[in-house]
Amino acid sequence: MPAEKFNYKPTADQITFGHLVAHMMETNNLLCSKAAAVPAPKVEEVKETDSKDKLVAALKTSFDFCSDALAKMDDSKLAETTEGFGGNKLRAPG
């Protein structure tokens, strides 16, 4: 997505592309930390109005965190549940 389109909304009631990128970063950090039972990284808060470079860098960092955290998981934990958003119980697919 071009930098000038990060404020794009498909409709007035939907979120911007920048908001979606920030949301994915936050979700990656939360869910991967819960699944792997490791603390979520301390990261600088990003806002949907931040630059494309800042948002993309934060998203890439969250994927790196997930890769590292999940690589250290013990396979015996894959069937366990963990707490997700709103207290909902989550389980790895499979």
N, C-alpha and C positions, 0 to 999 in steps of 0.2 A: 504494500500500500504506500503510495507516495506520502511524504511528510505532510503536505498541505491537505491531505484527506483524512488525517487522524481525528478530525472533528466531525467527520461524516456520520450521519444518522440515516438509516433507511427510511424511517418515518419520524415525526416529531415525538412520538411516545417511546421510541427505542433509545438505547444507549449509543454513545459514540464509539467509533472503532478504538479510540484511545482508552476509553473506559473499559472496553472488553480486554484489551491487552493488560491493563493494570489489574483487572479482576483475575485473569488467568495466572498472573504472577503470584498474587495473594493466595489463590486456591492451590497452586502447586506447592507453595511453601507450607501451607496448613496441612493438606492431605498427605503429602510425603512425610512430613514430620510425624504425623499421627500413625501412619501405616508402619513406619520404620521405628517408631518409639524413640525418636531423637528430637532434641529441641529444634524448633524452627530457627532459621538464621535471623540474626538482627540485620535488618535492611533499612535503607533510607526509604521513607514513604514516597510513593509515586502517585501522581495525580493524572487524571485523563488529559489535562491540559499541558503536561510536560512535553518536552520535545520527543520526536520519534526516536532519536538516538538514545535518550535516557530510558524511555519505555522499553525499547527492544533490548537494551543491555540488561535491564532488570528482569525481563522475561527469560533471556538466555541464562542469566545467573540462577533463576529459579529452576530451570530444567537441569542445570549442572548439579544443583543441590539434590534434586530428585534422583538423578543418576547415581550420585555418591551414596545417598541415604538408602536407596532401595538395593544397591549392590551389596550392602552390608547386612541385609535382612537374612534371617535364618528361615529356610524354606518351611520349617515346622510352624511358623507363625502365619502362613498364608491363609489358613482357614479361620483365623481369629477375627473378631469384629473390633472395630474402633469407633470412637465418637467422631461424627462429622458435624456439619453445620446444623445448628438448632438442636443439638443433642441427639440427632438421628444416628442410629447404628449403621455402620458401613462394613462391608466385607469385600475382599478382593474377588474380582470375577473369576470364574473358572470352575 
